[in-house]
């Protein structure tokens, strides 16, 4: 025979194996037929819906699909927004530190060499004003319902959440 008998127990007969295979094939065929029927019904409903709302300024089915797509994309966009704001803060902190340090060194070099520096007060004022505005935005996000002490990163996250 094509099968091995274990411990002298009778094995499955060829008829029962082919019967199980046939039953499995029938179930598979039935499921495939049902799937095809469901797909056909979905296409028919979509076509009827498109026909019914063809002249309408807004197609509810298209809106629903777009809303579902946006709901799937929203969590990733939130993460990207938070990352962007964190990078922006890191860049601003690095730029502030570098510009302040460079300005101080330039003043020291000019003082030691006896040279006059060009008037950069307007640029410096503009820079400090931009930093003050950003700090106000961060503070507003902090005061908009946050009652704990937060680090700069926490403030950036709160700001990102309030903007989203």
N, C-alpha and C positions, 0 to 999 in steps of 0.2 A: 504494500500500500504506500501512498504518498505521504503519510503522516506517521509519527512515532507514538507508540502507546507507552504510557508511563505507569509503572506499578501495576501492570496487568489490568488497568481500567480500560474499558472500551472507549475508543476515541470517537470524535464526531464522524458521522457518516458523510459521504460525499453529497448525499441529498440535502442534509441539513446545512452544510457549508454553502452549497450553491443557492439554497433557499435564502440564507442570510444575505448572501451577496446580492441576490435579486431584490430582496426587500430593501437593502441599503441603496441600491441603484434606483429603485422606485421612489424612495424618500428624496434622494438627490434630485431626480427628475421633477418631482412635484415641487420642491423648493425652488428650482430654477424656473419652472413655469410660473410660480407665484411671483417671483422676483421680476420676471419679464412683464407680467400683467400689472404689477404695481408701477413699474417704470412707464408702461404705456398709459396708465391712468394718470400719472403725474404729468406726462407730456401733454395729454389731452386737457387736463385742468389748466396747465400753464398756457396752452394755446387759447382756450376759452377765456381765460383771464385777460390775456393780451388783447384778444378781440373785443372783449367787453369794455376795457379801459383804453383802447387805442386812441380815441379822441380826447381823453381826459388829460388835463394839464399835469396831473400827478398819477403815476401808476403805483397803487398800494403794494403790489408784489415786489416791484423794483425797490421801493422804499424799505420794505421789510428785509429784503436780502442785503441792502446796503447797511441797514442798522445792525444786522447780525454780523456782517463783516467788520463794522466799526467796533462792535462790542468785543470781537475777538482780538482786534488790533490795539484797543485802548490800554490794556495792562502793559504791553510792550512800550507804547508811546509814553506812558507815565514813567517807566523805568528810564527810558532815554532822556526824558525831560529832567529828571532828578540828576542823572549823570551829567547832563549838559550844564545845569546850574552849579553843580559841584566843581566841574572843570572851570567854569567861568570864575568862580570864587577863587580857586587856586591860581588862575592866571592873574586875576586882579591883585591878589596878595603878593605874588611874585613880582608883578610889574611895579606895584607900589614900593616894595622893598628895594628893587633895583633902581628905580628912579630917585628915590630919596637918598640912597647911598651914593649914586652917581652925582647928584646935585651937591651933596655935602663934600665929596672929594674934589669936585670941580672948584668949589668955593675955597677949599683949603689950598689947592694948587695955585689958584689965582692970587690968593693972599700971600703965599710964600714967594711967588714970582713977581709980585707987585703989579700984575696986570689987572685991568678993569674987565669985569664980566659984562656980557651983553645983558640987557634987562629982560629977564625971563619970568618976571613976577606974574604977568598975565597968563602964561602957560601953566605956571605952578598953581595959580588960583583956580584955573579951569580944572586942573587935575584934582585938586583937593575938593572942589565943588562936586565933581562927578563921584568921588569916593563917598562924600557926605550923603549924596542922593541915594546911592546904593545902600548905605548903612541905614538910612531912614526907611527904605523899602523893607529891609530885613527886620528892622525894629517893629514896623507896622505888622508884619507877618507874625512876629513874636507876640505882640500885644493883642492880636485878633483871636484870643481864646487860649493862648498858651500861658499857663500860670507857673511853670517850672523854670529853673535855670537851665539854659541850653548852651552848648558849644556853638561855634560858628557853623560847623557842619550840620548840627541839629536845626539851626536857624535857616540854613539853606534848604534843608528838606522841608521845613514848614513853609517856607516861601514857595517852593516848587509845588507843594500840595495845594496851597491857596491859589496858585495860578492855574492849576489844572482844574 
